[in-house]
Amino acid sequence: MKHKLTLMAVALLAFVTGFQSRANVGTIATADSSGGGGIPAIINQDFRITLGYSGPSNTIFGQFTFHTSDVGSTFSIDQSSDPGFSSFLVQATNGILNTVSETFYAGGNESQGRDVSEPFFYTGFPYGGNNGTDLGGFQIQRIDLTLNSLGFSSPGSNPGGDGNWTDYSWGATVSFIGITPSPEPGSGAILVAGLLVMLFKNRAKRP
């Protein structure tokens, strides 16, 4: 009986540990990007977003072209699929206050760009544990971009009155996926250890 109880406890501990390890990958942080504008032309209805720090080598998501049919879809990059991934993360996790450059292209035209200070870019931390500046201390494995909205209208607002105009708007959420902070020590492991101690104490009390 004693050996059966031991085997049961070990099996339960392995199950709980395996479950916890699988649950350790999640969304570390999120960033929202949205806006709109107009171009004095009738343009192709496609859109691109790039994110980066200084220099083109760490620009990410440049390989994707989005269309209105992509709304609701998620596009993912990692070290193997985006050449700027690793160098972007070097800047994003160095603990030094930097600015993230967002550049937007509507119909192949570089229409807008803006620089956002990191604390105002990385705005959502579901698990907490952030340093108040950037993603320092986290292991990022993947970055997802979910296109929430994308719209075009020609001639739209038509400010020149000549019909040669296109209004556009977009909204996206960028999610940084990686190893999430774990509770220390694991509550499942403590529970199993406590049950095991109680079982052996009860066995020891029996005549």
Buried (B, 14 or more C-beta within 10 A) or exposed (E): EEEEBEEBBEEBBEEBBEEBEEEEBEBBBBBEBEBBEBBBEBBBBBBBBBBBBEEEEBBBBBEBEBBEEBBEEEBBBBEEEBBBBEBBBEBBBBEEEBBBBBBBBBBEBEBBEEEBEBEEBBEBBEEEEBEEBBBBEBEBBBBBBBBBEBBBBBBBEBEEEEEEBBBBBBBBBBBBBBEBBEEEEBEBBEEBEEBBEEBBEEEEEEE
